[in-house]
Structures are given as C-alpha cells and as structure tokens.
C-alpha cells in the first residue's frame, strides 16, 4: 500500500474520518480509489510553480469553486509515490485554500482532487518549500533569493541567469529581472566558500521552474572554508567515454592515477575542471552511453573532489536543430554552458566556444568555434565585479590559437569574435585553458597573435590521448597524435601566483619528455603488409609520410619530444665529452605514436580510406646531431618554475613499443 501523510496543522474530525476512509480503501479493506475523470465537474488552473513555507497554506486563485464541497480533499503525489492528503480549509467565490504538511519537500507533485472514493487528475506542479522572508521584490523582478552560509546572509555574491547579473545585499538577497531564457540561475561562488556537491558536481546552479512571468525564489547555501589561497586545480582534458575500444577499463587507469596523486597530497585543498568532451555524442544513442552514464562512471571512481565542467562539441545532442536545444542535456545533468566562480584570489570563467546554431538533427554536426555575443555581454557584466589585479583563468573547450609550421601562432576562432573576446579581457592577466585538439601546445604573451596582452593559452592534452586507440591497439602505450602521453595538468595556486605541470597517466611528474635515437628508428611499407594493393594512392601517401620522415639512416640524430614546452623553457644537450650540442626546434611525427597506432591502423586488409586518429606532424620537437652512433648524451630540460629534468641517454638507444610500455 502507498504511503499517505495527513496535511492539517489542526486535525478536524472530518479530516480524520477522511484519512481513515482513504487508508481502508487502499489497504484492501474496501474498494480502491477510482480515477474517473468526468464523474464530477471540478476543474481549476494549477500554476507550474507553487511557493509555500514549511507547513503553510496555499490559495488557488481564479478557480471556479461552485462545484467544490467542503468534504473534498486535494491529494499531492510525489515523484517517489508518496501521497499527501491536503484538506480544503476554506472556499470563496473564486478561490479556495488548502493546508500542506511540513512533511512535503521541494519537488514535483501530481495534483488530484478527491471526493469520497473517487479522484480526478488535475495537473502537475512544482512545489518550492521556502523559509519565510520579510521582503517584497522590486517590480519587474522574476527571480530572487537568499545566499547564506550556516544560516547567515552572505553579501556581495554575484548571481546570474546567464544574461543578467546581480549581487546580494547585506541581507544576502539578490534580484534579477530575468526572462528565463536558459532556465537556470547560478552564483559565482565567492572566495573563501564552497557549495554543496552532488557527487563530483558542485551545486552552484539551480533550474528555475516558473515561466518568464512568474516570480520565483531560488536560494543558495554556502560553506565557509579555510586556507583557500593555496590549492591545486586539476585540468582534465578530453575523456571521450563511449563504451568502446576498452575506454572504460583504460579510464580506470586514469582515475586510479588521479586518486593516487590526491592521496599523496591529501592535506592540500584540491579542485578539478574538465575541458569538455567528457562523452562522445555519436555513441550516446548507439552505445547507450551519454552524460548520465558518464556521471555514473566518474562518481563511482572519484570521491570527495568537486569537478567543475566545461561543455565540448561532443557533449551536445547532435539530434537537435539549434544551439540551446543541443546543449540542453548538458545543462540538465551537468552545469550551465557558461559561468564563473572564485577560488582564493583567482577568478575562473568557463565559456562555451562551440556554436551549434547550424545543427540539422543529423551527424553532420556543423558547429563553429565562437564565443557568442550573448556570452561576451554576460562576461563584461561578470568582470565588472572583478578587480583588474585578479588573475583570470578562462576555460573553454576549443583552442583560441593554433600553431603553424611556417607562420607561428594564429587565431583559430573567428578573428572578429576572438578580438572582441580579447578586448573584453583587456587589462587582466589571462590564462586560457583549452582542450579539443588532443595535442599539447602553449602560447605566451610574446606571441604577436595575443596583441601583446598578458594572455597565455595552455592547450592541455587529453585524458583519452588518441581517443583510447593507442592503448587499445598497443596496451601500455597511451599517447596522443603528437606523442603527448594521455594525462592531465596540475596547477598549483599560491595566492595570485600560478604554476603548472603536466602529469602523464601512470607516470610520475618527472616524465616530461621522450628521446629517440633516430639511428634506430625507421618505417617502411614492409611494416604494413596487410595494406591492400588496391588502396587509393592518397591513402598510401598518408603512410608514406612516416616512411619519408624516418628512413633507415645513420645520421646520428636524436629527436626529443618535450610535450609541455613553451618559449620560457630551456633545453641543454651535452655529449659524454662535455661538448654542447645545438638543439634545433623542428616539426615532427612522434615515432612511438607511429609504431603504436598508425602502423596498426594502416596494416589492415579491409583498409579503404585514411584511418582516424593517426600521427600528426607537430611542434615541441627538437633535434640534435651527435658525433657518432655510440656517443652518450645528457639531456636537461628546465621550465619557467626552475623544475629540471635530466636523462642520461645511453646510445645506441633501442626503439620499440615494448621499450616505452607502461607496466
């Protein structure tokens, strides 16, 4: 039998009798309630949102009450099947009032009207249980609320609906004249506070339930925290979980690494931010693995870590035909598509730079890399509350800039739009953190493309590396198309000072580069004997690039891949005789990725087109030339934070996937 709760504060004899009758009817001792829609002529409008205090009363206005009788009751049935009987307290000419018990919690309810052993479905509504507040919102306000910590109001908290921005007053109250376009309201978590979490998701936003003309109240609670000036942020690039190529098993290697790192630093405050593409939209439907499944996976493996999320192009619903619709599942399950928050003395901004306005409901997924004008307008309002001395960390999925082999860095968004973004950020020290490419590169303010602003970009690598393919084809070798190991970035924040380092999954932080003795690296068509002779010439040419780059040779060259390199790093190479060798920066194909993934992808008897995820020619490589094949080298790499890593390279150095396999 279902659960029923009585809803009167003062119990009348009639109500007790009504409750006893209902219990008897539903316990098998009498006839059950019959849902007969037209058996009695009662109908009235139910608002989509009802706001009431705990154990309060609610009046349905504008109702035709001529057919109501004083023995009728209202039944509110919750989503988990609990029914509450709410007796009618009074009936007027055009309204009636009911009483709700203090057992009713905030949530959706189906509303019925009950008469004797019959009930009639009226409508569904959302009941918002709020504390009494002696406050009258301003005219035009459509959403307001209180931000508090441990029952005390918090002043100066920035609140937004994604378009309008407001701030709490001395009573912790905010007001917004919101048109409720996005359907949610969020706070920019203030420094020195945290919000509650649902699993890994910090609860800094709430869905609004009323329509654009309905005034509603949305409250937020904070918890004051100590020691927030010094902390770590884990930047988690593309995951691409889709329940394929053994990705879920390989993902556990990442979460085990992450949890081990957290254990080693358990006394340090730690947060995380994803860089988008947690999922893979193409497999939402075919593999039944979408955002809810991602949450189940991450929540089962990572505990006690708040992870802020960024939307990526693969986190949109490709079956939609507009940008907002495509992102609606993300906002339903994960977070707003753009928002801000503060940790310590740093202001973080998460933007959505994937414009899906051209989606047509098919897998064509015609998106553009652009930050919308609406976001730029919101960002300007948000930054009005942020002092210019505050460092900004701006997180987006797709890269802002991109390296060219011949022209240095260039803008990789719409140029006008990117210029507008940079203008909005002018005067701040800005760190862009991006993903999307599954590569690693860094832009510093010296690059002309930044307009000489103090702007950095950290395109921070991918957790899935080559979409999980290299580890699937060559277990233990998990690397991206540029040779960057799959992994994540660790940012150490001390006040306004920020340092960063790349952490490869399964390796210590000392693993920052890889060296190849090119005397022992070569590729040929003999490596792909199963490639059909009939394969198109254009496909064969793609593999021929690796053959041409690495023929059999005895040139005594050494290739060094320093994946997190930027212009402030240094590289020193000396030979065993103390001679310093000149290191020349080059674009190259990473040999290990060629062997672990590309060779195996091309070596297929069913090959008809160029495989996906193959090795890309990229920056952050260096070449040196030794005097002979036996001369050993000392390779020393230093970053801008005085970290130093050294390899004593004994030559000849073996090259094989086995030599680099993580065990």
N, C-alpha and C positions, 0 to 999 in steps of 0.2 A: 504494500500500500504506500502511496506517496506521502510526503511529509507536509503538514499544514501548520501554519502559525497564525494565531489569533492576533488581531491588529488594533484593538481598542486599548487606550490608556485606562479608561474606566470601564469595567466589564458590566454590561447590562444583561438582564435575564434573557431578553430576546436574542442577544448575541451568543450567549452560552448555549441556548437551545439550537441556534443555527449551526454552531460548531459541532454539537453532538450529532445533529442530523447528518452533517457532511461526513463526519467520521464513520457513522453507521453505514452510510450509502457507499463509501469507498472501501469498507472493510469486509464486504461480502455478506453483511447482515441486512442488506436491503438492496434496492435497485441502484445501479451506478448513476452518476450524473449523465444526463443525456444532452449532447450538444445538438440542439435543434435551432437552426439559425432563425427561422421565421415563426417560431412558436409564440413569441411575444414581441411586441412592437417597441423595441427600445434601441436607440442608436444615438451616438453623440461623437463629436470630434475629440480625438486624443492627440495632444501635441507630441512631436517627436522627442521632446526633452521635457522632463519634469524635474525641477529642483526643489528639494524639501529638506528640512533639518531632520535629524535623527528623531524618530517617533513623532513626527509632525503631522500636520493636516494639509490636505491639498484640495483646492476647489476647481472643479471643471466648469469653466465659464462658457456661456453661449450654448448651453445644452438645451434640448427640448425635453423638459422634465415632466411633461404631462402624463407620460406613461410609467414613470417611476413610482414605486410604492415603498413604504418605509421598511418593509421586510426584505427588500433586495440587498444584495451584497456585491462588492467588487472583489474579484479574485485576481491577484497578480502572481503569475507563474514565472519563475526564474529560468535561466538557461540550463541550470542543472536539475530542473524538475521539481523544485520546492515551490509549493503554493502557499500564498498568504491571503487569508480572508480579511478584507478591509471593509468593515461596516460603513454604511452611509450615515453620517452624523446629522445632516440637515439637507432639506430640499427647498430651493427657492424657485421663483418663476422661470428663471433662465440659467440656473446653476445648481450644483449640488456639491457637498463637501464630504470627503472620506477621511478616515484616520489610518495612518500607516504605523506599523510597529517598529520598535527600534531594532528588530531582527533583520529588517530589509537593508541590504547593502547596495552600493552603487553597481549598476549593470542594466542589462536589457531585461525587459519583462513583457510577457504576453498578457493582455488585459481582457478579462471576461466579466460579464455581468451574470450573476446567479439569482435565480428565482426558484424556490422550492427545490426540486430535483433536476432542474434544467439550468444550462448555462449557455451563453451566447458569446462567441468570439467578437470582440470589438476592434482591437488593434494591437500593435506592438509599440512600446515606448522605451526610452532610456531614462532611468531614474538616477539622478545625481544627488547623493546624500552630502549635504554641506553643513558646516558649522554656522551658527548664527553670526551675522556680521552687521553691525550698525553702520551701514554705508549705502548710499544711493549713487549708482553710477551716473556719469555725465550723459547728457543727451547725445545720441549717436553711438555710444559705446555698445558693442555687441558681444564682447568677451572681456571679462575682468577676473581678478582673483587675488589670492594672497600667497606670497612666498615667505615661508617661515623655516626656522631651524630650531628644533627642540621646543616648539610652541611659541617661539619669539619671532617677531617680524624681522625680515632682512631688507634693509633699504639699499637702493642703488643697483638692484638686479635688472639686467637688460632682458626684456621679453619681446618676442616677435611672433608673427604669424607667417613669416616669410616675405612679407611685403611691408607692413607697418612695424615700427619699433617703438617700444615704450620702456619705462623704467619704474621700479617700485618706489613708493614714497616712504615716509617714516613709519607708516603702519604696515609696510610690506605689500601694499596694494598697487596693482597695475591696472591700466585700462587700455583697450585697443578698439579703434573703430575699424573692425575687420570685416571684409566682405567674404571671408572664409573660403577663399579660392582653393587653398591647399588642404583645408580641413583639419589643420592641426595648429597648435601653439607650442612654442618652446622657449626655454630660458637659456641664456648664455651663462652657464654655470660660473659663479663668481670665484675669484681666487680665495683659497682657504676653505673651500667647501667641496663636498661631493654630493651626488644624488643617489638614491637607492638604485639597485641593479636588479634586473630580471635575467638571471644567468649572467652572460657576459655583457648584456646590453644596459648601459646607463639610462635611467628613466628621466630624461630631461625634456621630453615632449609628450604631449597628450593629444589624442584625437578629439576634435570638437564634435558634438552630437546634434546641435541645433542647426537650423537653416540660417541663411545670411541675415535674416531679420530678427532672429531670436536672440535675446540677451541670455548669455550663459556664463556660468562661473567655473573657472578652471584653476585649482590651487596646485602649488608645488611645495615639496618639502626638501630641505637640505640638511646635511650633517656637517658640522664644523670639523675640520681635520687640522692636525698639527704637522709641521715640518714639510710643507708642500713646496718650499722654494728649491729643494734638492730632490730630484726624482729621475726616473728613466721613462722614456717612451719607446715602445717597440713599434716600428713601422713595418706593417705586414702587407707585402705586395701580392700580386695576383695569385689566387689559390686555384681557381678553375675546377672546383669539385663538381663531378658529374657522374660518379659511379661508373667509371670506365678506366681502361689502361692501368688498373690496380691503384687508382689515385687515392682511394680511402685508406688503403694499407700504407701507402707512401706518406700520406698526410699524417699518420700516426707517428712516423719518424720525426716530422716537424714538431708536432705537439709535445712529444717526449723531449726533444731538444729544448723547446721553449720552457717547459716545466722544469727541466734540469737547470737551465740558466736562472730561472726565477728562484729556485731553491738555493742556488749558490749566492744569490743576492736577496735573500728573504727579508733582510732588515731594511731594505731600500724600498721607498714608495715607487710603484710601477703602474703604468697605464699602457694602452696599446691603441693604435689607429690602423685600420685597414685602408688600402689604397684602391679598393674596387676590384671587381671581378672575383668575388667570392664563389660565384657559381658560373654556370655556362648555359646561357639561355637556350641553345639548341637542344639541350638534353633535359630541360625542365619537363617536357611532355613525353619524349620518347623513353627516357630512363627514370621518369618519376623522381627526379632529384632537382629540387628548386630551393628557394630561400628557407622554407620551413625545415627541410631536410638538412640544409647547411647549419641552421641553428641547433638542431638536434645533435649533429656531429660535433660542433665546436663546444657546445655546452656539456657534452658528455666527457670531453677530454681536457677542457681547460676550466679550472675553478678559481674563483676569487680574483679575477682580473677583469676590470672594466675595459671593454673594447669599443671605441668609437668607430663608426663605419662610414665609408665613402662609397657612393654608387659608381659602378663601372658599366661599360657598354654591354657587358654580358649579364648584368643584373636587371636589365629591362625586359619586359614581356614583348617579344617580337610579334605577338599576335595582335598587339594594339595598333591603332592608326593615328595616335597623337602622342606628344611628349609626356603630358601629365598622366594619361592613361597607361603608357608604357612603364612609368615609374611608380604606379600606384601600389603594386605589390611590395615594392621596397619600403615605401612609407607605411604600409600596413604592418609589416613584420619587423622592420629593422630600425629606420631612422628617417628624419626629414632628408630631402635631397640636397639641402644646403643648410648650414647652421654654424654657430660659433660657440666656443667655451674658453674658459681660462683655467690654467693650471699654474699655480705660483705666479711668477712675474711674466709669463708668456701668454699671448693671446693666440688661440688656434681658430682657424677658419677652414671649414670643409665646404668645398664648392662642387657643383655638378657641371662638368665641362663636356658632357655628351648631350647633344641636341638631337632628339628623336622625332622632330616635327614631321619629317618626311616618311615615317614608318607607314607601310601599307598593309600590315597584317600578315606579311609573308617573311620568309627567312632572308630576304634581301637586306633588311636591317640598314637602311640608308640613313646613317647618322652623320653629324658633323661635329667637329671638335670646336666648341664655342661656349663661352660663359654668357648666358643670356643677359640682356639689358635689365631685366627684372632683378636678376641677382646682383648686378653691379649697383643698381639703385639701393637694394637692401644693404649691400656691403658698405656703401658710403654712410648709410644711417647707423649701421653697427659700429663702424670705426669712429663715429662721432663721439663715442664713449670710451675710446682707447687712446691713451696718450702716445705721442709720436716716439717717445723713448722706449715704448714697449716692443719687444721683438714680436714679429708676426710669423707664424708657421701656417702656410696656406697649403692645404692638402687637396689635390684633385686626382682624378684617375689618369687622364691622358696628359702626355707631356706638353709643356709650354714651348720648349725649344727642342731642337734636334741637331745632332752633329752632321756636318757634311765633310766628305773626304777632301774636298777642294776649297770650300768656302767657309770653314769654321762652323759656328753655330748659327742657326736661323730660326725664326719664329715658325712654330708648327701648328698654330691655330690660325684662324682668320686674322690677318695682320691688323686691321682696324679694331677688331674686338680685343685683341691682345694689348694693343696700345691703350685702349680705354681701361683695361684691367690694370695695367702698369700705372696709368695716371691716377686711378683710384687709390693705389697703394703708395703713391709718391710720398716721400718723407719718412717712411718706415724702413727698418731693416727687415727684409722679407726672405724667408726660406720657403720656396715651393718644394713640396714633396709629392712625387708622381710615380705612377706605375705604367701599365698598359703595354710597354714595348717588350717586356721580358728581357731587357738589356740593362746595362748599368752605364750611366754617364753623369757627369756633374758640370754645371755651369757656374762660373764665378763672376763677380761684378766687373772684372776686367774685360769680359767678352763684350764686344761692341753691341751685340744684339740686345743687351739689357738696358741700353740707353744710358749707361754709366750710373744707373741707380744701384743702390746696395741690395741687389737681388741675386739670390742663389737658386739653382734648381738641383735637386737630388732625385734623379730617376733611379729608383731604389731597388731594382731587381725584383725577382718573382719567387714566391714560395714554391710554386709548381714548376719553376725553371722552364723547360721546354714542354709545357702542358703535360707534364708527368711522363713524357715519352722516353727520355734517355734512360731513366731508372727502370722503365718498363722493358725496354729492349736490352739494356746492359745493367743489370742490377748492381747497385752500389756506386753508379756514376750518374749523379743527379746534377746536371748543368744546363744552363741556358744557351741559346744560339750564339752568344758572344763568348761563351766559356765561363761566364759567371756562375759559381755554384748556386743551386737553389738555397734560399735563405731569407734573412730579414735584416733590417737595420736597427741598431740600438743607439738611441740618443740619450746622452747624459746632460741634464739641465741643472745648472747651479746658478740660481738667481736669474740673471739675464745672459749668462754665458752658456753656450751650447756646444757640445762636442758630439761626434757621431762616428760609428764604426759599423762595418758590415759583418754579420755573423752567418757563416755558412752552416746549413743544417748538418749536424753530425760532426762538425769540426770545431776546434777552439777558435777564439778570436785572433789567434796568431796566423791563421790561414788567410793571407791577404793577396797572394799572387802564386802563379804557377810558371815554371820554366820548362822549356823544351829544347833538347839538343837536336837541332834540325838535321844533323848528320844521320840521325836515326829515325827521322820522320819522313815518310813518303806514302803516296797513294797512287793507284793506277786502276785502270779498268778491270784488272785481274781481281780487284777487291770486290767486284760486283758481278760475279759470273752468272747470276740468275737474271740480270737485266736483259729483257728481250732484245734481240737484234732489230726488231721492228719498232722499237720505242722511237717516238719523234725525235728528230735531231735537236730540237730546243730543249728536250728533257735531258738527253745525253750531255748537252753543253753545260747544263747546270752542274752535273757531277764533274765534268771536265775541268771546271774552275778549281776544284780541290787538287786534281792531278797536276794542273799547271802551277798551282801555288806551292806544292810540295812534291817535286820530282825527286828521284834518287839523286843525292848530291853529297859532296864532301867540302862544302864551303866553310865549314867550321863556324856556322852562325848559331846563335842561341836566341830563341824567341821568349819573351817574358810577357805574360798577361797579368796586368795589375788592374783588376776589375773596378775598384773604387777610386781610381786615380782622379785627381784634379790638378789644376795648374799650380797649386800650393804644395804639392808633394815633390819629393826628390827621389831619384834613383841613382845609385852608385854601383858600378860593377868593376871589380879589380880581378886580375888573374893571380895565379899562385905565385907569380914572381913580383907581385906588387904593382904591376902596370895597370893604370886606369884605362878602361875601355870606353869608347864613345857609345852611348846608347841613343839610337835614333828612333823617334816615335813613328810608328807605321800603322796602317790599317791592315788587318789580317783576319784569316779564318782560324778559329781555335782548333788545333789538331785533335784534341781529345773529343770535342763535340763531333767532329767529322767522323772519327772512328766509332764513337759510342752510339751515334744516332744516324747521321747522314748515310754512312756506308750501309747500314742495316735497312734504312728506308728505301734506298735505291736498289738494293740487292733483292729484288722481288720479281718472280716470274709473271706476276699479274700487273706489273707497272705499266701504266699508260699515260700518266701525266706527272708533273713535278710533285714530289711528296711535300706535305706540310711540315713546318717546324724544323727545317734543315738549317745547317750552319750559315750564319750571316757574317759577311766581312764587316769588321767594326773597329772602332778606335780603342784606346787604352792598351795597345800592344807596343813593345819596344824590341829592337834587335841590336845585338852586339856581335862583333866578329872576333873570335879567338885566334891565336896564332896557329894552333893545330888541333887535332881531334882529341888529344889527351890532356890538354891544359884545363885544370880545375878553375872554378870561378867563385868569387864571393859576391853575392847579390844582396844589396842593402836597400830597403825601401823605407822612407820616412813620410809620415803625414804631417799636417799642419799643427797637430797637437803633441808633437815630439814622441809619438809612438814609433818604434823602429822594429822592423822585421828583417831577418837575415837568413839566407840559405847558403850553405856551403855546398856548391854544386860540383859533385864529382863527375867528371866526364871520362869516357863516354857515358851518357845517361840513357838508360833504357826508355823506350816509349812503347807502351801498350795500355789498353784499358785496364788490365789487371793491376798495373803499377799504380793506378790512381783510384782504385776501387775502395770505397769506404766500407770497412768491415765492422 
